[in-house]
């Protein structure tokens, strides 16, 4: 038997990370990641077990400049080509920030 805690809002999702001292993402990124994982769970028709530590190990939040520094293979590569390549090799989600530069969630 297991004790199940259902997460039904982005704020509960974020609180789960804070509870284990893993507040690694911006507020808007938590919302995007929650919506993505909820959609994935629906598509797979399977409940997911929330593991904030594993999510923090698998996912990162990056600015476009951070993505360039971390994943750029060719200095001639355009922003669009970099984003397309990362989208093709993993999961890349755009996070629209309420103010400031948009960020991206990425996992390979």
Backbone torsions as a table, in degrees:
resi	resn	phi	psi	omega
1	UNK	NA	156.0	179.1
2	UNK	-139.2	156.0	173.4
3	UNK	-98.1	123.0	-175.8
4	UNK	-107.8	134.0	174.7
5	UNK	-115.9	117.0	-178.7
6	UNK	-85.5	127.2	176.3
7	UNK	-99.5	120.6	-174.6
8	UNK	-124.0	3.6	177.7
9	UNK	-142.0	154.4	175.5
10	UNK	-58.9	-33.3	-179.9
11	UNK	-69.3	-37.2	174.8
12	UNK	-65.5	-38.0	177.4
13	UNK	-59.7	-49.9	179.6
14	UNK	-63.2	-42.5	179.4
15	UNK	-57.8	-33.0	178.4
16	UNK	-64.3	-34.4	177.3
17	UNK	-73.6	-43.3	-179.6
18	UNK	-62.5	-37.3	-178.6
19	UNK	-61.7	-26.3	179.1
20	UNK	-110.0	23.0	176.1
21	UNK	57.3	44.2	179.8
22	UNK	-129.7	51.3	-179.9
23	UNK	-82.5	73.3	-170.3
24	UNK	-94.1	-6.4	-172.1
25	UNK	-125.9	160.5	174.8
26	UNK	-73.7	163.1	178.3
27	UNK	-54.7	-50.1	178.7
28	UNK	-62.6	-32.2	179.5
29	UNK	-67.5	-38.4	176.0
30	UNK	-59.8	-41.1	180.0
31	UNK	-62.9	-46.3	-179.4
32	UNK	-64.7	-44.4	-179.2
33	UNK	-65.8	-40.7	176.8
34	UNK	-60.4	-48.0	-179.9
35	UNK	-62.7	-40.5	178.8
36	UNK	-62.9	-48.9	-178.1
37	UNK	-66.7	-35.0	176.6
38	UNK	-65.2	-43.2	178.1
39	UNK	-64.1	-42.1	178.3
40	UNK	-61.1	-43.6	177.8
41	UNK	-60.8	-42.7	177.9
42	UNK	-64.5	-44.4	-179.2
43	UNK	-62.6	-38.4	-180.0
44	UNK	-82.1	-10.2	-176.1
45	UNK	52.6	45.6	-177.8
46	UNK	-147.7	135.0	174.8
47	UNK	-67.3	149.2	178.7
48	UNK	-110.7	146.9	173.9
49	UNK	-92.0	125.6	-179.3
50	UNK	-80.4	120.4	177.3
51	UNK	-129.5	89.6	-177.0
52	UNK	-56.0	-36.9	-179.3
53	UNK	-64.8	-46.0	179.5
54	UNK	-63.5	-40.8	179.1
55	UNK	-62.5	-42.4	179.4
56	UNK	-66.6	-29.2	176.8
57	UNK	-75.5	-33.8	-176.0
58	UNK	-86.2	-34.6	-172.7
59	UNK	-110.3	148.8	172.8
60	UNK	-136.1	152.0	174.8
61	UNK	-107.8	127.7	-172.7
62	UNK	-132.6	146.1	163.9
63	UNK	-80.1	169.3	177.3
64	UNK	-60.4	-40.4	177.8
65	UNK	-62.8	-40.8	177.1
66	UNK	-61.1	-43.0	178.6
67	UNK	-60.3	-42.7	179.0
68	UNK	-59.7	-47.9	-178.0
69	UNK	-64.4	-36.8	-175.1
70	UNK	-84.1	-37.9	-167.7
71	UNK	-123.8	-2.0	-177.7
72	UNK	-66.7	129.6	179.0
73	UNK	-102.7	-23.8	-174.7
74	UNK	-139.4	123.3	-178.1
75	UNK	-62.1	-18.1	179.4
76	UNK	-86.1	-8.0	-175.2
77	UNK	-66.8	129.0	178.7
78	UNK	-74.7	163.3	176.8
79	UNK	-57.0	-44.1	-178.4
80	UNK	-63.0	-41.5	179.9
81	UNK	-66.7	-40.2	177.6
82	UNK	-61.3	-48.4	-179.0
83	UNK	-63.7	-39.3	179.1
84	UNK	-65.4	-43.1	179.6
85	UNK	-63.0	-43.6	179.2
86	UNK	-66.0	-37.1	176.9
87	UNK	-63.1	-37.2	-178.9
88	UNK	-75.5	-24.6	-176.0
89	UNK	-103.1	-5.6	-179.5
90	UNK	-162.7	-150.8	175.7
91	UNK	-115.7	122.4	-179.8
92	UNK	-122.8	121.6	-178.8
93	UNK	-120.9	129.0	176.5
94	UNK	-81.4	136.4	178.3
95	UNK	-115.3	111.5	177.0
96	UNK	-79.6	116.3	-179.6
97	UNK	-81.6	147.1	179.8
98	UNK	-65.3	-33.6	174.7
99	UNK	-147.2	141.2	179.6
100	UNK	94.1	-168.1	-174.3
101	UNK	-73.6	135.8	174.5
102	UNK	-61.9	154.0	177.0
103	UNK	-122.0	178.3	-179.4
104	UNK	-135.4	139.9	169.9
105	UNK	-97.5	135.6	-178.4
106	UNK	-141.7	138.9	169.4
107	UNK	-141.5	138.6	-179.3
108	UNK	-89.3	NA	NA
